[in-house]
């Protein structure tokens, strides 16, 4: 099985901001992650990515809020999306 897209979405909002959500299901976890998802969630304001959640090989799950990067504890896709939305609202 190859990576299967679950959600690939880009939303241009009335205020000029951009929300991008890209999630794929993988055939096996991307080390060091224990889950089988690859994701990138981004909130862009005035051309600057101010909130981003992503995971990558060797680095695992993490999030960027402004210029700060912190580890993220992935539990479920629904929680990931909810946390991302909360951070977007907090940024506003």
Steps between C-alpha positions, in 0.01 A plus 500: 500500500626846411428815699129575463377860522230548763464876476667749265337836547593866458266775619544865410314698765325835464761668722778390261631222722555147368431168670659189350429149625675200347475155659607165355466148634827310475557125465720514811596763761750771412774460766501605779117527484287207615200592280458451124431861396704766327356848542556870444256757636586865442344836579650785297434868577636778278720251320658367824434154639405575863367157606615167356466141614700234320701184536809383323736205499753524782326794667150371566190696592547868577338840465616851419332800662661815363873433517471245784511127428384246759437126500138396446341191655287346225204295631240510218424689178195664661714631789767622255243703306343637820839605640591667172172694498552610861849630421365685195234667718757586767721661234217733395 
